[in-house]
Amino acid sequence: MPQMSPLLWFFLFFNMMLVLIYTSIIIYFIIFVSELSFKNKSTKIKLNKFNNKW
């Protein structure tokens, strides 16, 4: 059974870290965008209620 070289182990580990970093960045970006859109919707709803009162 051939042993894997340390360089190959490092390459695999590096790829795993890159994938984790990219997925976390994408998830945080999605959460950030959804929060922004939610805040915009809530402010619009508040403005509409304010206009309706007047």
Buried (B, 14 or more C-beta within 10 A) or exposed (E): EEEEEEEEEEEEEEEEEEEEEEEEEEEEEEEEEEEEEEEEEEEEEEEEEEEEEE
